[in-house]
Amino acid sequence: MNNATLRATRDPDPHALPESPDVYRTLLESTRAIPWKIDWASMRFAYIGPQIESLLGWTQDSWQTVDDWVARMHPDDRDRVVGFCVSQSRAGVDHEADYRALTSDGGYVWIRDVVHVVRDAAGEVDCLVGFMFDISQRKRDEEELMRLHRELEQQSMTDGLTGIANRRRFDQCLETEWGAARRSGQPLSLIVLDIDHFKQFNDAHGHVAGDECLRHIAGELAGVARRPRDVVARFGGEEFILLLPETDAAAARALADECVARIAALGIAHGAPRTGALVTASLGMGTALVDAMATSQDFLRAVDGRLYAAKRGGRNRIERL
């Protein structure tokens, strides 16, 4: 036997895995992940790490069968997760599942289960082994990101000055409602409104007062658009628009009259020469049966044309298609 062979037999491999089961158990139970094993034939837990008690509050020996796992799952997650895990396990496919696990005090913790399917010599499923991970913080982070995303999306659809919908939001809703009106055969109405002599108002009172005027009028118009699908938007500058699904010409005219009355009731003094004592608005309105109009933009242009007819006709009036 040469010297190299002697050294190989005497010196242990520093990278060799330990052979004692106790060492493996210590390694498993010192990690924050929770190891477990389920016997496939009996559907009983052969093992679950003691970390489960510090995470969920249920004692280690209370995890007897798969039924315990199922019962300690949020009802809204149960059917989805159990169905998925059973089907994947039967197929012998390793898989992962996220769900909310019930704690002993009635709360819930987000868990990610990572499952490995072990087969016997005949290729049949013998057992399932895996790890449970606490992903509650990750879920909270994801939910916060989603909240911020929704907030940013909402901001992108909202006019920064008045707080009502902006032109982008209106354009999206117009296309949606145009398609809905085509399918249903219901009328679709628009009211376009422009504040009269608004440049002169700014010149007389300043832009801060002008902004305040716009906010007051936007608030009143929002009160006209009362139904969930109604939209009131700032169309640009001192121009506003109301999108009124399933609204016939008579109902639209009544709402246009209400817009005029609400603006008058604000009693905002104008004060500029040759403009009238109070702030007023000119309105164009129209109602479309979608099959009779080529596109939503044709309809919008036609109603906008009625607005400018109202302005040419002396302002503070309503012109309709």
N, C-alpha and C positions, 0 to 999 in steps of 0.2 A: 504494500500500500504506500503510495507516494505521499509527499508532504501536503499537496493540494487536497488529496482525498481525506487525509487526516483532519485538515482544517475544516473541510466541508461537514464532516461528521461531528466535530466538536463545537463549532461556532454556529449558533442559531441564526436563521435568516431574519434580519431585523424587520423585514416587510411581511413575514408570514402572519396569517390570521391566527388568533388564539383558538385553542381547541375546547376550552371549558364553556359549557352552556351558560354558566353563571356570568362569565365575562360578556357574552352576547346580550344577556338580559340586562346587565348593568348599562351597556351601551345604548340599548333601546330605551330604557327607562330614564336615562339622563337627558334625552332630547326633548324638545318642546312638542315635537310631533307625537301623536298617540298611536302606537302600533296595535294591531289587532289581527285575529285569525278566526275564521268561521269554517266549521266543518260542513261541507256541502250536503252530505247525506242527511245529517240530523238538523241542519240549520241552527246549530248551537255555537256560541262563542267558545272556542278553545282557549282564547286568551284575549285580554284587552289590557293595555298599559294602565298603571295606577294614575297617570297624569289626567285620566278622564275625570277623576273626582275633583281635582282642583279647577278644571275648566268648566264642567257642567254641574258639579255638585252631587251627581249620582255615584254611589259607591262602586268600586270595581266589581264586587261580587253580584251587583244587581243587573249586570249585563249577561243574561243567560241565553237568550235566543234572538233570532232576527226580529221577532215580534217586539222586543224591547227597543231595538233600534228604530223600527217603524213607528212605534207609539210615541217616541221622543223626538218626533220630527214635526215641523210646522204643518198644519193641515193643508195649507195652500201649496206646499212643496211635495207633499207625500205621494200623490198618485204619479206625478211626473218623475220623481227621483226613483221611487221603488220600481216602477215599470221599466225605466231605462236600465237600472242596475241589474235587474233580474234578466232582462233580455240579453244584455251584453255578457253577463256571467254564463248564461246557458250556451251562448255562442263561443265561449272561451276567449273573449276579447277583453284585454285590459282596458280600464276606463277611469274617468274622473266624474265626480258629481258635486255640485255646490248646493247647499240647503241650510235652513235654519234649524238648529237643534235646540230642544227644550231644556232649560236648566231646572234644577230641583226647586228653585224659588219662583218659577213661573216665567222667567225671561227667556230670551232666545240668543243664541250665538251662531254666527255664520261659520259653517264648517265646509272644508273641501276634503272629500274622501277620494284618495288615490288607491285604486284597487288592482291587484294582480291576481289573475286566475291561474291556479296550479293544477296541472293535469297529472293523472297517474300513468303507469306504464302502458295501459291500454288506450290512453288518449282521452279518457273521461275526466270530467271536472272532479277534482279531489277536495279542494278547499280554496278559500279566498283569503288572501293576506293583503294588508294595506296599512295606510297611515291616515289618520285624521289630522287636519291642520286648522287652526283657528285663523280664519281670514276676515274677522270682523272689522279690523282696522282698514284692510284693503277695500272692503265693501263700503265703509264710511267714506273713504277717499273717493271711490268711484261715484257714490251718490252725490258728494259735494261737487265733483267735476260735472256731473250731469245737471245739477242745479245751476251751476255757473253757466253751463252751455245753454240751458233753457232761458236763463236771465239775459244772456247776450243775444240770443235769438229774439226774445221779446223786445229788447231794446232796439234791435235792427228793424223791427216792424212798428215801432212807436215813434211818433213825432216828439222830438226832444223838448219843444217849447210848450205844447198844449197837452201832451200826455195821451192824445187819441191816436188812432192808427195813422200811419204815414202812407205816402203814395205807393210804396212797394207792397205794403199789406193790402191796400185797396186793389191794386192790379191783380194780385194772386186771388183775392176773393171774387173779383169780377169774373175771372176765367172759370173758377169753380162754380159759381152760381149760374153762369151762362150755360155751362154743360148741364147743370141740374135742371134749368128751365127748359132746355131742349128735350130732355128725357121726360119731364113731367107735363109739359105743355102749359105750365103756370106762367103768369106774367111776371116780368122783372122790371122794376122801376128805378130810376136815378133822379136825384135832385142835386144840381150843381149850384153853388152859392158863392157870391163874391161880395165882399164888404165895399160899399160905395165910398168913393173918394178917400181911400185909405192912405194914399201918399200925403194928401193934404192933412189928414189927421196926424200922421207922424210929424209933419212939418210944424203943425200947431202945438202939439203936446209932447213931442219927443218919442224916441223909439222905445223907451222903457214903458211909457203909457201905451204905446202901440202894441207891445208884447202882452201887456195886461189885458188889453181889449180883445186880442185874439184868444187868450186863455178863457176869458169870460164867455165869449161866443161859442168856443169849442165845448165848454161845459154844458151850455144850453142845448146845443145840437146833439150832444151825447144823450141827453134826456129824451130826445125825439126818437132815437134809434133804440127802441126798448126791447125788441125780440132778440133771442140769441144769435140769429144769423144776420141781423141788420148790422151794417158797418157805417160808421161815420169817420171820415178821414180828412186830414189836412192835405189838400191836393197840391198846394204850393202857394207860397206868399200868403195873401189874404183870401185865398180860395179854398172852399170846403166842398166835400161831396158826400152824399148819402146813398148807399147801396141797399135796396129794399127788395129782397126776394119775395116771391108770391104776394105781390102787392099790385092791385089793379090801379087804373088811372084815377078813379075817384078817391081811393084811400091815399094815393100818393099826393093828390092835390090837398087833401086835408092835412097831411104831414107838412107839406110846403107852407100852408097857411100857419101851422103851428110854429114853424121855424121863424117866420116873420113876426109873429106875436111874441115869441120868447125874446127875440133880439130887441124889439120895441120895449118890452118890459124891463130890460136891463137899464134903460134910460141913460145910456152913455152919451154925454154931451160931445158933440163934434166941434163946433166953434169956429171952423175954418170958413172963410168967405164963400158964399154961394153954394153951400153944401147942405143946408138944413140944420135944425137945432140938434138932432140926435143922430147917432150912428144907425145906418140902415144897410140893407143888403139887396142885391138883385139876384133873382133865381131863374134857372132854367130847369125844366123837368120833362120827363118822358117815360113812357111805359112801352115795353116791347114784348111781343110774342116772338120767341127766338126764331121760329121757322120763317118769319116774314122779314128778318133782318140778317144780312150776310154774316157779319162778325160783331163781336163785342165792341171792337174799336170803332166800327161804323156807328153803332148805337151811341157810344160815348161822344164821338165827334158831333153827332146830331144834337144831343142834349146840350153839349157845350155851346153849340151854335145858338141855341135858344137863350142861354145865359147872355151872350153878347147882344142878342136882339133885345133883351130886357134892359141892358145898359144903354143901347142906342135909343130905346123908347122912353128914356127919362129916368131910369133907375128906380130903386125901391118898388119893384114890381115882379110878378111871376109870369114867365112865358113858357108855354108848353108845346110839345110836339103835336 
